């Protein structure tokens, strides 16, 4: 139980509750992710991957079932407590980097710390520089996002996701907009960071070559978890 970062018990999600159009899109999902696991979530379009990721990321609530983050039952939390828990325990990396173009790479990485603590200080800058060094971009700390390549922007986004040292990182098609070499570099970087810091990563991808390089492949079809298997390399 100590090493569990995420647990879902019988999670369902329905839309249009109480109407003739009521539709259940997730059906009784049971899932456990442990500390340091690097897992791929795969499935065809419309299978419920985005809905599941929104629930795991505390952006939406399940209709039924339980969701635990680091052993904490999220069903007992109000919106303010959910927001606080999400900010401190979950990092997000999306297909588009969502960097703030008016700010430098360093300032973008500092942003989660600023939101959490209210004002900048030297420790935030030190932490941000360390993270940029980890992703190989310290020489670009004063560059704006618009002056960086797509792969570099995504590496800054990864550093930003790690700013508060979250136990869980959710990555939604983080290599989807990148060329093959940049995608491989970003994926390798995420694996290295996960291994070094024991960060649990759930990676949504349509790229089976990348999925097979994860520790586990979790497959969702029509809102049901149909397969959960370790990869041969794991």
N, C-alpha and C positions, 0 to 999 in steps of 0.2 A: 504493500500500500504506500510505503514511503517513496518509492520510485515512480509512482503513477503521476503523470502530469495531466492527463486527460482521461475521463471515463464518461461514456454515454451508456445509459441503461434504458432500453425500450423507448428511444426517442422517436416521436412522430411529429410531423408538421402538416397541418391542414390549412387551406385557405377557403374563405367564404363560409366560415362556420355558421351553421344554423340557416343556411340558404339552400335553395335547390341546386345551386352550383357548387356546393361544398366539395372540395377535392383534397384528398390526402396525397401529398407528394413524397413524404418520407414515412416508411413503414417499419417501426420497431427496430431502430438502429442500436446495436450493442457494439461498443468499441472501446478499447483501452490503448493508450499510447504511453510508453514509459520514458523515463528520462534518457535523453540522448538518442532516441530512435529517429531515423530519417526515413519517412514513409511517403510513398506515392499514392495519391487518390486518383483513380482513373474511372472512366465510364463514358458512354456516348453522350452527346448533347441532349439535354432534357432529362438526364438520369437523376438529377437532384444534387449534383456536386456543389453548385453555388449555394443552394439552400442549406446544405449541411455545413458548408464553410461559414456561412453567416451565423448559424447557431453556435458552432464551436467558437467563433470569434466574438460571441456575446453581442452581436449586432441585431439578433432576432432571438425570440424565445421559442422553445419547442411547445407544441400543443399539449403533448403528454410526454412523460418520461423524465429522467433526471440527467443533468449535466454537472459534472464535478471538474473543477480546475484546481490542480494541486491539492486535492482532497476536500475542497470547499464546495458545498452544495449551492449552486447558483440560483436555484429556484426560490431560495429564501431572501434574495437580495432585491432591493428596489432599484430604480433606474440609476440613481446617483451612485450607489454602491457597485452596480454592474460597470458603469463607466470608469470608476476608479480601478476596479479589478482588471478590466480590459487594458487600461493604459499601462498598468504596472506588470502584467503577466503575459501579455500577448503582443508579439511584433507582427507586422503585416508587410508583405512584399507582393505587389500586384504586377499584372502584365505591363501596365504603364507605370512609370516610376513615380509620378505625382510629386516631383520635386518642385519647390517654389523657385521660379525662374529669377526672381529679383534678389535671391540670396545666394551666397557662396555654398560650396560643398560643405565646408565646416559648419556654417550656420544651419544648413538643412539637417545635418546630423545632430546638432544641438537642440533642434526644435522640440522633440519629445521631452527632453530634460527641462526646457523652458516651460512647457505646458504643465509639467508635474511640479516644478518648484517656483515658478513665478518670475524669477529674475536670473540673468546670467551671472555666472561666477567663473573663476579660473579653473576650478575642478571640472566643470562642464567642458571647457575648451580642451583640457588635457584628455578627458575621456573621448571626446570627438576626434581629436588628433590620433589617439591610439587606435580607434576604430578605422579611421581612414588609412592608417598605416597597415592594419590587418588586411584591408581590401586592396592594398597596393596603390592608393590614391593620395597619399600625403602630399606629394608635390603639387596636387591640384586643389589643395584645401581652400585657396582663395579664388578659384575659378567658379564662374556661374554655370548653372546647368546647361544653358544654351550654348556654351562653348565646349561642351563635352560630348563624346560619342554616346550612342545608345547603350553600349556595354558599360561604359564608365558611369553613366547616369544610374544604371541598374545596380552597380556596385555601391554607389552612394546610398541608394535606397536600402540595400542590405545593411549597410553600416547604421543607417537611421533606425531600422527595425530592431537593431541590437542595442540601441542607446541606453535603455533602462535594464539591460541584461535580463530579458524576459525568459522564463523557462520554456515557452512555446512560441514558435514562429509559424505563421500560416502564409504559404506562398502560392498565389493563384496565377498559374501560367507565367511565372517570372521570366521565362526565356522566350515567350511566344512572339515577341516583336524583334528578336535578335537574329542575326545571321548565325550560321552553324558554329563557327569558331567562337564568337562572343557568347553564344548560348552555352557551349561546353565550358568556357572559362567561368561564367557565372555559376553554373551548376557545381563545378569543382570547388569554387570558392565557398558556396553554401555548405557543401559536405565537410570541407576543412574546418570551417567555423563551428559547425555542429559538433564535430568530433573533439575539437579543442576545448569548447566550453560546455559540452554535454547538453546543448540546447536541443530540444525536441522539435523536429520540423515535419509539417504535413504539407506536401507539395502536390498541388493539383496540376496535372499535365496530360496532354494528348500525345506526348512524345514517348513512345514505348521504349526507345533506346535509353532515355533518361530514367524512366520508371524502373527498368531492369537493373539500374545501377544504385537504386535505393535499397534500404534494408528490408522493406516490406512493400508489397503491392496490395492495396485495398481497392476492391472493385465494386462500384455501385451501378446497378442497372434497375431502371424503373423504380427508383426510391428504395431499393432493397440492397443490403450488403450481401453480394453473392459469392465473394471470394476474399480471403485475407491470408496471404501467403508470404513467407520469407523468400527472398531471392537467393539463387544459388551462390551469389558472391557475398551474401550477408554472413 
